[in-house]
Amino acid sequence: MAITVSLVAFFGLVLFFLLRSRTLGAGAAFIAAGFGFFLASTGAAKPINTLAASLIETVSNL
């Protein structure tokens, strides 16, 4: 749960700064957020969460 909240906060912060710097338009941000929500409800969600957890564990062990 903590990893998921951290990743959501991180991606939200990145999207915020991309929108603020006008590097990413509002439409693209909406599409990116929508894609994330739809992806979370598919069968790909579990492997993606496993991969993210593995990457975070690997980085923390460095």
Secondary structure, DSSP 8 states (H G I E B T S, - for coil): -HHHHHHHHHHHHHHHHHHHTTSS-HHHHHHHHHHHHHHHTSTTHHHHHHHHHHHHHHHHH-
